[in-house]
Structure formats: C-alpha cells, structure tokens
Amino acid sequence: MSAYDDFLGKTETRTDRADPRLIEGFAATLGIDTPMAEMPPLWHWMLFQDWKRPDGIGPDGHPKRGGFLPPVHHLPRRMWAGGRLRFFEAGIRADETVTRISTIKAISEKSGGSGDLVFVTVAHSIEGPRGPVLEEEHDIVYRGAEGAAVKPATPAIPAPGEITRVTEPDALFLFRYSALTGNGHRIHYDMPYVTQVEGYPGLIVHGPLQATLLAAHAMAQAPGRRLASFSFRGLRPAFAGNTLSLHAVMEGDTARLQSRDDKGATCMQAEAVLG
C-alpha cells in the first residue's frame, strides 16, 4: 500500500484556446517564422497553464503541493523526468479550443543510493474541434535535497551518421520559455535560488524545451513528414550559457536523438517515429 493510493485514477478535465500570441511568441523565441497551419509538435505544452495567487505558490515557484497531484511534501525537488506521446492526424491551429483529460495512471515509491524517490505518471488525452490530437504520458519524479545535485558523467561516443545541430540557450531564452508555458519553477530563472538552495551550478534548461528542440531536429531530417510518436527521458541537467548540441541518427522512419552539454555528456535521450 502507498500513502498516495487514493490519488490513483484521479481525473481532471481542462479546456483552453490556442492563443495566437503564444504561437507567435514561441516562434519569435526560437527565431523562426510563425507557423501558419498547425502548431509544431510539443508546442501544446504552452496550453493548460496553472496560474495561482501568490499564497498558492510553493518555495520552488511551483504551485503548492496538493490539488490534482499527490502532496509529496517530504521531497522538495520535483522535475519532469520524461514522457511518451502518440500523435493523431488532427493537430492544433491558432484560435482553436481544445480539451485535455488528465488521469493519474501510476504512483510508485522507491529508495536507493540517491535517497527516497516518488514517481508519478500522468496520462493526458487532448481533443480539438477536428478530432483527437494526441495521447501523452509524462513522468514526474520527486526527490530529496541530499546528495550531489549533479553527478559526474562520461562524454557520449558519437554514432556513425550522426546529424548535429548546436545551440546555446541563454538565460533570456529560458525566461521566455518559462513565460510562454506559465512555468514558475525557479531553477530556470532565479540564479541565487538554483545555486544556493538547490545546489546546481547554474540555471537549468527545461526538459520539455530540450524535448521540443529534439523533436524539431528529427523532423528537419525528413521535410514533409509528420511526427507519429515521440518518447524522451532526461538523464542529467543542462545549464544555460553553455552549448547544447542536438544529435540525430536516422534508422528508416525512426530518429534516435540526444541532447549533449558542453562537455559532451548526454542530457536527454529521445526517439521519434515519423509517419
């Protein structure tokens, strides 16, 4: 029995509109033209934002524990560890109203070398006026503040045929993405907090932002194709102000993807299947 079993199967339904200003803002942040048809994959993470009053915000900048997600009060660090998505033919266009149904699918508690951990898997389904848009599972992990914030890592070995793009996300880029997604987590914009409280050496590049860049990198290798499915897993943090390289190896319809930091260590690994 888990202390959080009562949260299993809990559902939440929310409706939102694809505000054109968000789409224009993200395109400007990425330095690309505003998409005139459907939003590119993973841009839907700008929708369904959860804004709270000041008294509803926790010390990390997230909404206070409780509500839809289980109240894991004893583990202060919370992060989005990975996810899996399946896309349907209908996408999301500017000004369309879409509905998301969220369900807490799994909760597990573990203890290991890095201390106590709680994993929560949330399933989402999104539907728009033209039919189902996507099905998604995302994994949230809660952990304690003990131990090193960042462990040493070995540089990845480049794979044959690797296609590489290099970017350098700075503090402004992270700030704009936080604003576009309504993400108040202080590790992405508050240098005193992230270094003195969380113990990291610098501002952390959002996991969802890395996933979005990797999905775009995969699609750039196959113009005119659509993304059928995408999965990703964060392995270690990447920090603002350093280079972040995106790597793709194409194997038929599948792209094996990684983001790597300035030392060559893998920060996120992903797989994209093109339809």
C-alpha positions, 0 to 999 in steps of 0.5 A: 500500500502507498500513502498516495493510493487514493490519488490513483485514477484521479481525473481532471478535465481542462479546456483552453484556446490556442492563443495566437500570441503564444504561437507567435511568441514561441516562434519569435523565441526560437527565431523562426517564422510563425507557423501558419497551419498547425502548431509544431509538435510539443508546442501544446505544452504552452496550453493548460497553464496553472496560474495561482495567487501568490499564497498558492505558490510553493518555495520552488515557484511551483504551485503548492503541493496538493490539488490534482497531484499527490502532496509529496511534501517530504521531497522538495525537488520535483522535475519532469523526468520524461514522457511518451506521446502518440500523435493523431492526424488532427493537430492544433491551429491558432484560435482553436479550443481544445480539451485535455483529460488528465488521469493519474495512471501510476504512483510508485515509491522507491529508495536507493543510493540517491535517497527516497524517490516518488514517481508519478505518471500522468496520462493526458488525452487532448481533443480539438474541434477536428478530432483527437490530437494526441495521447501523452504520458509524462513522468514526474519524479520527486526527490530529496535535497541530499546528495550531489545535485549533479553527478559526474558523467562520461562524454557520449561516443558519437554514432556513425551518421550522426546529424548535429545541430548546436545551440546555446540557450541563454538565460533570456531564452529560458525566461521566455520559455518559462513565460510562454508555458506559465512555468514558475519553477525557479531553477530556470530563472532565479540564479541565487535560488538554483545555486544556493538552495538547490545546489546546481551550478547554474540555471537549468534548461527545461526538459520539455524545451530540450524535448521540443528542440529534439523533436524539431531536429528529427523532423528537419531530417525528413521535410514533409513528414509528420511526427507519429510518436515521440518518447524522451527521458532526461538523464542529467541537467543542462545549464544555460550559457553553455552549448547544447548540441542536438544529435540525430541518427536516422534508422528508416522512419525512426530518429534516435536523438540526444541532447549533449552539454558542453562537455559532451555528456548526454542530457536527454535521450529521445526517439521519434517515429515519423509517419 
